[in-house]
């Protein structure tokens, strides 16, 4: 089974803003921001949305300085 190391707290992923260079805040899975009910759907259902069900977990990165947003793909690891 594949798991996301960021979702499961195995790593502290660091990404810097391309616009201003500030360290970005890595938020929850991108799929959780689709609508009000997305966080309550099963991972199996929402992971199929991006076509990379087992290998990449998409997270939302937001810069606290300039507000720039970026989709960050985190490679899943075998549990």
Phi and psi restraints in degrees (value plus and minus 20) as a CYANA .aco file:
   2 UNK   PHI    -117.9   -77.9
   2 UNK   PSI     119.9   159.9
   3 UNK   PHI    -153.4  -113.4
   3 UNK   PSI     135.2   175.2
   4 UNK   PHI    -106.7   -66.7
   4 UNK   PSI     105.1   145.1
   5 UNK   PHI     -88.0   -48.0
   5 UNK   PSI     -43.5    -3.5
   6 UNK   PHI     -98.9   -58.9
   6 UNK   PSI     -67.7   -27.7
   7 UNK   PHI     -78.9   -38.9
   7 UNK   PSI     -53.9   -13.9
   8 UNK   PHI    -116.4   -76.4
   8 UNK   PSI     -12.2    27.8
   9 UNK   PHI      49.0    89.0
   9 UNK   PSI       3.4    43.4
  10 UNK   PHI    -101.8   -61.8
  10 UNK   PSI     -47.2    -7.2
  11 UNK   PHI    -156.9  -116.9
  11 UNK   PSI     138.0   178.0
  12 UNK   PHI    -126.9   -86.9
  12 UNK   PSI      76.7   116.7
  13 UNK   PHI     -96.3   -56.3
  13 UNK   PSI     111.6   151.6
  14 UNK   PHI    -135.7   -95.7
  14 UNK   PSI     108.9   148.9
  15 UNK   PHI    -157.6  -117.6
  15 UNK   PSI     117.8   157.8
  16 UNK   PHI    -126.7   -86.7
  16 UNK   PSI     124.1   164.1
  17 UNK   PHI     -83.5   -43.5
  17 UNK   PSI     113.3   153.3
  18 UNK   PHI     -92.5   -52.5
  18 UNK   PSI     -44.3    -4.3
  19 UNK   PHI    -103.6   -63.6
  19 UNK   PSI     -67.5   -27.5
  20 UNK   PHI    -141.7  -101.7
  20 UNK   PSI     -30.1     9.9
  21 UNK   PHI      66.9   106.9
  21 UNK   PSI     -20.9    19.1
  22 UNK   PHI     -91.9   -51.9
  22 UNK   PSI     130.6   170.6
  23 UNK   PHI     -88.9   -48.9
  23 UNK   PSI     108.1   148.1
  24 UNK   PHI    -102.0   -62.0
  24 UNK   PSI     132.1   172.1
  25 UNK   PHI    -107.7   -67.7
  25 UNK   PSI     102.2   142.2
  26 UNK   PHI    -110.2   -70.2
  26 UNK   PSI      93.5   133.5
  27 UNK   PHI    -112.6   -72.6
  27 UNK   PSI    -186.9  -146.9
  28 UNK   PHI     -86.4   -46.4
  28 UNK   PSI     158.0   198.0
  29 UNK   PHI     -75.3   -35.3
  29 UNK   PSI     119.9   159.9
  30 UNK   PHI     -76.5   -36.5
  30 UNK   PSI     -59.1   -19.1
  31 UNK   PHI     -80.8   -40.8
  31 UNK   PSI     -43.6    -3.6
  32 UNK   PHI     -93.0   -53.0
  32 UNK   PSI     -29.4    10.6
  33 UNK   PHI    -124.1   -84.1
  33 UNK   PSI     -13.2    26.8
  34 UNK   PHI     -85.3   -45.3
  34 UNK   PSI     -69.7   -29.7
  35 UNK   PHI    -178.0  -138.0
  35 UNK   PSI    -196.3  -156.3
  36 UNK   PHI     -82.7   -42.7
  36 UNK   PSI     -47.9    -7.9
  37 UNK   PHI    -117.9   -77.9
  37 UNK   PSI     -27.5    12.5
  38 UNK   PHI     -75.3   -35.3
  38 UNK   PSI     -62.6   -22.6
  39 UNK   PHI     -82.7   -42.7
  39 UNK   PSI     -37.2     2.8
  40 UNK   PHI    -115.3   -75.3
  40 UNK   PSI     -24.7    15.3
  41 UNK   PHI    -101.3   -61.3
  41 UNK   PSI     135.3   175.3
  42 UNK   PHI     -89.5   -49.5
  42 UNK   PSI     130.0   170.0
  43 UNK   PHI     -80.7   -40.7
  43 UNK   PSI     -56.7   -16.7
  44 UNK   PHI     -80.6   -40.6
  44 UNK   PSI     -56.9   -16.9
  45 UNK   PHI     -94.5   -54.5
  45 UNK   PSI     -68.2   -28.2
  46 UNK   PHI     -96.0   -56.0
  46 UNK   PSI     -46.2    -6.2
  47 UNK   PHI     -88.0   -48.0
  47 UNK   PSI     -43.7    -3.7
  48 UNK   PHI     -94.2   -54.2
  48 UNK   PSI     -33.8     6.2
  49 UNK   PHI     -83.7   -43.7
  49 UNK   PSI     -60.1   -20.1
  50 UNK   PHI    -111.9   -71.9
  50 UNK   PSI     -21.0    19.0
  51 UNK   PHI      61.6   101.6
  51 UNK   PSI     -20.1    19.9
  52 UNK   PHI    -142.2  -102.2
  52 UNK   PSI      39.8    79.8
  53 UNK   PHI     -74.1   -34.1
  53 UNK   PSI     -62.5   -22.5
  54 UNK   PHI    -123.5   -83.5
  54 UNK   PSI     -39.3     0.7
  55 UNK   PHI    -126.5   -86.5
  55 UNK   PSI     -47.1    -7.1
  56 UNK   PHI    -149.3  -109.3
  56 UNK   PSI     113.5   153.5
  57 UNK   PHI    -133.0   -93.0
  57 UNK   PSI      98.4   138.4
  58 UNK   PHI    -106.4   -66.4
  58 UNK   PSI     108.3   148.3
  59 UNK   PHI    -139.9   -99.9
  59 UNK   PSI     136.7   176.7
  60 UNK   PHI    -117.1   -77.1
  60 UNK   PSI     106.1   146.1
  61 UNK   PHI    -128.4   -88.4
  61 UNK   PSI     113.3   153.3
  62 UNK   PHI    -149.1  -109.1
  62 UNK   PSI     111.9   151.9
  63 UNK   PHI    -103.1   -63.1
  63 UNK   PSI     104.6   144.6
  64 UNK   PHI     -92.0   -52.0
  64 UNK   PSI     -37.6     2.4
  65 UNK   PHI    -106.3   -66.3
  65 UNK   PSI     -75.8   -35.8
  66 UNK   PHI    -128.9   -88.9
  66 UNK   PSI     -28.4    11.6
  67 UNK   PHI      62.0   102.0
  67 UNK   PSI     -15.7    24.3
  68 UNK   PHI     -82.2   -42.2
  68 UNK   PSI     123.7   163.7
  69 UNK   PHI    -138.7   -98.7
  69 UNK   PSI     128.0   168.0
  70 UNK   PHI    -168.3  -128.3
  70 UNK   PSI     120.7   160.7
  71 UNK   PHI    -106.5   -66.5
  71 UNK   PSI     106.5   146.5
  72 UNK   PHI    -136.8   -96.8
  72 UNK   PSI     100.8   140.8
  73 UNK   PHI    -110.3   -70.3
  73 UNK   PSI      99.5   139.5
  74 UNK   PHI    -124.2   -84.2
  74 UNK   PSI     105.5   145.5
  75 UNK   PHI     -92.6   -52.6
  75 UNK   PSI     105.6   145.6
  76 UNK   PHI     -91.5   -51.5
  76 UNK   PSI     135.1   175.1
  77 UNK   PHI    -139.9   -99.9
  77 UNK   PSI     139.4   179.4
  78 UNK   PHI     -97.8   -57.8
  78 UNK   PSI     111.5   151.5
